[in-house]
Amino acid sequence: MLRKAAKDHLAELRRTDPATRLADAQLAVARRHRYASWRRLEAHVDAVNSDAVQLAVAVTRGDLAAAEDVLRRRPQLVDAADDPDHPTRPSDSNGMRPIHLAVANDRPDMSSCC
């Protein structure tokens, strides 16, 4: 998603300056999100994504301590939907939040954290 944003911005910039480089567009995107560099923005997004995966695994397995640990670091993940392209089970709808993962995986004990 970040890469697409940078490429889209590059196309915009090149309309007025054809010599604009991808690095310029990446820096502009990073600064739009209040990061000093593209590398720092990517690192932040990677860390959040890693925590989101850890939360989904913890909820699916019923590991309350691990789920609470992730949510202490990133409380905003309680409202984040999982990857819409990868449903938990074929019968489940896409984009499930942690509480939905808990219900879909018969983990009622997880409702206290999610």
C-alpha positions in Angstrom: 0.0 0.0 0.0 2.8 2.4 0.8 4.6 1.6 -2.4 1.5 2.2 -4.4 1.0 5.6 -2.6 4.6 6.5 -3.5 4.2 5.5 -7.2 0.9 7.4 -7.4 2.5 10.4 -6.0 5.5 10.1 -8.4 3.1 10.1 -11.3 1.5 13.3 -9.9 4.9 15.0 -9.4 6.1 14.0 -12.9 3.2 15.9 -14.5 5.0 19.1 -13.5 8.6 17.8 -13.3 9.4 14.8 -15.4 12.8 14.5 -13.8 11.3 13.7 -10.4 12.7 10.5 -8.8 10.9 7.8 -6.9 13.0 8.7 -3.8 11.5 12.2 -3.9 8.0 10.8 -4.0 8.7 8.4 -1.2 10.1 11.2 1.0 7.0 13.3 0.3 4.8 10.4 1.3 6.8 9.8 4.5 6.6 13.4 5.4 2.9 13.5 4.8 2.6 10.8 7.5 5.0 12.8 9.7 8.1 10.6 9.3 11.5 12.1 8.6 12.3 9.4 6.0 10.8 6.7 3.9 12.8 4.1 5.8 11.4 5.1 9.1 7.8 5.0 7.7 8.4 1.5 6.3 9.9 0.3 9.6 6.8 1.6 11.5 4.4 0.0 9.1 6.3 -3.3 9.2 6.3 -3.3 13.0 2.5 -2.6 13.2 1.9 -5.4 10.6 4.0 -7.8 12.6 2.1 -7.0 15.8 -1.2 -7.4 13.9 -0.2 -10.9 12.8 0.9 -11.8 16.4 -2.5 -10.6 17.7 -4.4 -12.6 15.2 -2.4 -15.7 16.0 -2.8 -15.2 19.7 -6.5 -14.7 19.4 -6.9 -17.7 17.1 -5.0 -19.9 19.5 -6.6 -18.5 22.6 -3.4 -17.1 24.1 -4.8 -14.4 26.2 -1.4 -13.3 27.7 0.1 -12.8 24.2 -2.9 -10.9 22.9 -2.9 -8.6 25.9 0.9 -8.0 25.4 0.3 -7.0 21.8 -2.6 -4.8 22.7 -0.6 -3.0 25.4 2.0 -2.1 22.7 -0.6 -1.2 20.1 -4.1 -0.7 21.5 -5.4 0.6 18.2 -5.2 -3.0 16.9 -8.3 -3.9 18.8 -10.3 -2.3 16.0 -8.1 -3.3 13.1 -9.5 -5.8 10.6 -7.3 -8.7 9.5 -6.1 -9.2 6.0 -9.3 -9.1 3.8 -7.7 -11.5 1.3 -7.2 -14.3 3.9 -10.4 -15.3 5.8 -10.0 -17.4 8.9 -12.2 -20.1 7.4 -13.9 -20.2 4.0 -17.3 -19.6 5.6 -16.1 -16.5 7.4 -16.4 -13.0 6.1 -13.3 -11.1 5.2 -11.8 -8.3 7.2 -12.5 -9.7 10.7 -11.5 -7.8 13.8 -9.9 -9.6 16.8 -13.3 -10.2 18.5 -14.6 -11.8 15.4 -11.6 -14.1 15.1 -12.2 -15.1 18.7 -15.8 -16.0 18.0 -15.0 -17.7 14.7 -12.4 -19.9 16.5 -14.6 -20.7 19.5 -12.4 -18.7 21.9 -14.9 -16.9 24.2 -12.2 -16.4 26.8 -10.5 -13.9 24.4 -13.5 -11.5 24.5 -12.0 -9.9 27.7 -9.2 -8.4 25.7 -10.7 -8.0 22.3 
